[in-house]
Amino acid sequence: METKLLSVSQIDEAAEIIKRGGLVAMPTETVYGLAADALNGRAVADIFRAKGRPMDNPLIVHISELSQIKCLVREFPEKARILAERFWPGPLTIILPKSELIPDEVSAGLDTVAVRFPSNETARKLISASCPLAAPSANLSGSPSPTTAKHVMDDMSGRIDAVIDGGECAVGVESTVITLASEPPRLLRPGGITLEQLRDAIGEVVLDDAVMNPLKSGEQAASPGMKYKHYSPKADIILLKGKSEAFVRYVNSHNDGKTAALCYDSETEKLEVPFISIGKEDDYSEQANRLFAALRTADDRDFQVVYAHCPKPEGIGLAVYNRIIRAAGFEVKELEE
């Protein structure tokens, strides 16, 4: 299969591919998504095949106007309305009881569906020209999510029909996922909308244990990004928790010519190993924007081990922490001061 690289002016061509049951990678404000007709079970199954994604990992349905949600869910409660008014369009996914129109391929057999209204104009134009779209990240399963069209082509060329090049994604990590199918609501995956913002909007929101820890044995994933090792480059990620001085000292003492540091700007001049910075230590939005590109750079430079400075799990930093701890297989080394 030849994968076409389309411009944002070729939405109609991309929409026709979707209508025929094909796969198109589209830009969103979070990461690039691999889109198919959300109501076409066969097309959705092709997403899993293209990505090498386990079929028990549910997908998110993307809409381009709020009225489209009515046929996708059985109910739209008051808390969902408040969240939609506050954060849509934007990087928030809401899980609700699904309607009969949602194929099992989308929901992984669950009785719920995850829905998002992206703010990216190209994504919304594609949805409007075709239909609601099921769209996980447009990468090979387990690898760092793509934030540019080049990242998508590196992983998916020859596996999908087309990629729309919409430039670099603004947020850089996948959407926040909250479930309203349980009470109190639970944050299942942190992203660009923070836990604090959600609580300010609707009151009590519980942080799901799977944000910081692996799912328990036999537990079913209620959201994308919960069950499997995710976001990981080919290099081994070793997550180091401690102050900057301890991080630099540890990394410099483990310089064997095959290692690199994933660090903050303020640490680069002190390091004696190759480094990839994800920005300022106190700028969580910058870290989120740069994280996945940094992990892909580690592969491009053939590092075998990457020592990553553990981010602070607060605000959008919680999303960065969630992604990097999964890339490290939930192993964190506490550094001596």
Beta strands, then each sheet from edge to edge (+ up, - down):
strand 1: 4-6
strand 2: 24-26
strand 3: 33-37
strand 4: 60-62
strand 5: 92-97
strand 6: 112-116
strand 7: 133-134
strand 8: 162-164
strand 9: 176-179
strand 10: 186-189
strand 11: 206-207
strand 12: 236-241
strand 13: 259-263
strand 14: 275-277
strand 15: 305-309
strand 16: 332-334
sheet 1: 1+ 8+ 2+ 3- 7+ 4- 6- 5+ 9+ 10- 11-
sheet 2: 14+ 13+ 15+ 12+ 16+
end
